[in-house]
Amino acid sequence: MTKYDIIIIGAGIAGMTAAIYAVRAGKKVLVLESQVEGGQIINTINIENWPGDLGISGADLSQKIRAHAAELGAAFDYASVTKITQVGSAWEVLGDDETFTASALIIATGTNPRKMSAKQSASAGDKPISYCATCDGALYKGKPVVVVGSGNTAKHETAYLENIASKVYHIHHDDPIPVDAAAVFVAIGRVPGTEFCRGVVDLDENGYIISDENCQTSTPGIFVAGDCRTKSLRQLVTAASDGAIAATGAINYLNQT
Ligand SMILES: Cc1cc2nc3c(=O)[nH]c(=O)nc-3n(C[C@H](O)[C@H](O)[C@H](O)COP(=O)(O)OP(=O)(O)OC[C@H]3O[C@@H](n4cnc5c(N)ncnc54)[C@H](O)[C@@H]3O)c2cc1C
């Protein structure tokens, strides 16, 4: 089994930026991704606040950063990580049916859309569920749809769908889904993808990994970057910044042990 210096869990902007910093410091790096490189930003058509590239799409930005990291020597693999375990001075990472090993870890698993309650899901029956009006709205042209949620994202999704659907019901968390809706668009917030590291690193009451501005976790050898950590601004530039800081922490940790 190949042993890596650093395994990065999650190939969003935070994880891929961490890979760039870690390989440039001469470390052997593996990035594990459960879905597709780019994470949350992958379906955004027009990013207006990424410095130096006004209007770049999320897919193009993700591909550029992935190519950059791979060109410098980072390895990428697909696996959904479900467990991390310390074995002596190393970390074993269980992803699907495979175990990967490294001396240090960077967790960069971002956030996922919050799901409807069991009661509300039951009232939706077998209606299609979407978490992205921009991605899936066009499939329901001329049909009634429902948006679940009461925050700004839900309002934005509702306004977008009003130009496409015959009717948009806007309901709150836990209200029953209208019988005639053709699809359900859920916008009730996001939750960090950190369940697999519960008990290994300290989490806050909402499941975010507790860290300081150095992206260190409560456990030596494990660093955290991006939206899955406690922080005040969850954006692309802060994800990239965390990636650089977490990689630097991991590099220093490895150089001192
Ligand atoms: C619709 C939308 C639009 C946005 N627009 C902007 C914008 O215009 N500008 C801006 O600055 N920010 C924007 N944001 C916020 C920005 O996308 C996030 O702050 C940023 O993408 C966070 O990056 P990340 O790498 O921390 O996490 P993520 O992008 O969430 O990436 C985490 C990655 O980890 C993977 N992963 C998760 N769990 C596991 C596991 N167990 N095993 C393996 N892999 C795993 C995921 O599949 C994902 O690819 C937007 C967010 C959304 C949802």
PDBQT file of the ligand as one rigid body, heavy atoms in Angstrom, charges set to zero:
ROOT
HETATM    1  C1  LIG A 301     -24.832  27.772  -5.176  1.00  0.00    +0.000 C 
HETATM    2  C2  LIG A 301     -23.585  28.356  -4.539  1.00  0.00    +0.000 A 
HETATM    3  C3  LIG A 301     -22.988  29.462  -5.123  1.00  0.00    +0.000 A 
HETATM    4  C4  LIG A 301     -21.859  30.037  -4.542  1.00  0.00    +0.000 A 
HETATM    5  N1  LIG A 301     -21.291  31.123  -5.136  1.00  0.00    +0.000 NA
HETATM    6  C5  LIG A 301     -20.164  31.655  -4.620  1.00  0.00    +0.000 A 
HETATM    7  C6  LIG A 301     -19.528  32.738  -5.275  1.00  0.00    +0.000 A 
HETATM    8  O1  LIG A 301     -19.983  33.239  -6.309  1.00  0.00    +0.000 OA
HETATM    9  N2  LIG A 301     -18.380  33.218  -4.716  1.00  0.00    +0.000 N 
HETATM   10  C7  LIG A 301     -17.832  32.693  -3.577  1.00  0.00    +0.000 A 
HETATM   11  O2  LIG A 301     -16.789  33.163  -3.149  1.00  0.00    +0.000 OA
HETATM   12  N3  LIG A 301     -18.413  31.627  -2.958  1.00  0.00    +0.000 NA
HETATM   13  C8  LIG A 301     -19.557  31.117  -3.449  1.00  0.00    +0.000 A 
HETATM   14  N4  LIG A 301     -20.158  30.056  -2.811  1.00  0.00    +0.000 N 
HETATM   15  C9  LIG A 301     -19.515  29.497  -1.613  1.00  0.00    +0.000 C 
HETATM   16  C10 LIG A 301     -18.338  28.622  -2.059  1.00  0.00    +0.000 C 
HETATM   17  O3  LIG A 301     -18.768  27.755  -3.078  1.00  0.00    +0.000 OA
HETATM   18  C11 LIG A 301     -17.773  27.820  -0.880  1.00  0.00    +0.000 C 
HETATM   19  O4  LIG A 301     -17.377  28.720   0.145  1.00  0.00    +0.000 OA
HETATM   20  C12 LIG A 301     -16.548  27.005  -1.309  1.00  0.00    +0.000 C 
HETATM   21  O5  LIG A 301     -16.838  26.237  -2.459  1.00  0.00    +0.000 OA
HETATM   22  C13 LIG A 301     -16.097  26.089  -0.184  1.00  0.00    +0.000 C 
HETATM   23  O6  LIG A 301     -15.068  25.267  -0.664  1.00  0.00    +0.000 OA
HETATM   24  P1  LIG A 301     -14.584  23.983   0.157  1.00  0.00    +0.000 P 
HETATM   25  O7  LIG A 301     -13.453  23.426  -0.624  1.00  0.00    +0.000 OA
HETATM   26  O8  LIG A 301     -14.357  24.345   1.567  1.00  0.00    +0.000 OA
HETATM   27  O9  LIG A 301     -15.819  23.000   0.190  1.00  0.00    +0.000 OA
HETATM   28  P2  LIG A 301     -16.712  22.312  -0.947  1.00  0.00    +0.000 P 
HETATM   29  O10 LIG A 301     -16.816  23.176  -2.148  1.00  0.00    +0.000 OA
HETATM   30  O11 LIG A 301     -17.982  21.931  -0.260  1.00  0.00    +0.000 OA
HETATM   31  O12 LIG A 301     -15.883  21.013  -1.355  1.00  0.00    +0.000 OA
HETATM   32  C14 LIG A 301     -15.806  19.899  -0.506  1.00  0.00    +0.000 C 
HETATM   33  C15 LIG A 301     -15.527  18.664  -1.337  1.00  0.00    +0.000 C 
HETATM   34  O13 LIG A 301     -15.348  17.554  -0.479  1.00  0.00    +0.000 OA
HETATM   35  C16 LIG A 301     -16.014  16.428  -1.001  1.00  0.00    +0.000 C 
HETATM   36  N5  LIG A 301     -16.358  15.539   0.101  1.00  0.00    +0.000 N 
HETATM   37  C17 LIG A 301     -17.260  15.761   1.095  1.00  0.00    +0.000 A 
HETATM   38  N6  LIG A 301     -17.288  14.739   1.953  1.00  0.00    +0.000 NA
HETATM   39  C18 LIG A 301     -16.379  13.830   1.499  1.00  0.00    +0.000 A 
HETATM   40  C19 LIG A 301     -15.948  12.549   1.960  1.00  0.00    +0.000 A 
HETATM   41  N7  LIG A 301     -16.455  11.996   3.083  1.00  0.00    +0.000 N 
HETATM   42  N8  LIG A 301     -15.015  11.888   1.253  1.00  0.00    +0.000 NA
HETATM   43  C20 LIG A 301     -14.473  12.438   0.124  1.00  0.00    +0.000 A 
HETATM   44  N9  LIG A 301     -14.843  13.652  -0.361  1.00  0.00    +0.000 NA
HETATM   45  C21 LIG A 301     -15.783  14.335   0.326  1.00  0.00    +0.000 A 
HETATM   46  C22 LIG A 301     -17.255  17.011  -1.682  1.00  0.00    +0.000 C 
HETATM   47  O14 LIG A 301     -17.776  16.131  -2.662  1.00  0.00    +0.000 OA
HETATM   48  C23 LIG A 301     -16.693  18.293  -2.272  1.00  0.00    +0.000 C 
HETATM   49  O15 LIG A 301     -16.210  18.113  -3.590  1.00  0.00    +0.000 OA
HETATM   50  C24 LIG A 301     -21.300  29.471  -3.365  1.00  0.00    +0.000 A 
HETATM   51  C25 LIG A 301     -21.901  28.341  -2.787  1.00  0.00    +0.000 A 
HETATM   52  C26 LIG A 301     -23.024  27.779  -3.367  1.00  0.00    +0.000 A 
HETATM   53  C27 LIG A 301     -23.667  26.563  -2.737  1.00  0.00    +0.000 C 
ENDROOT
TORSDOF 0
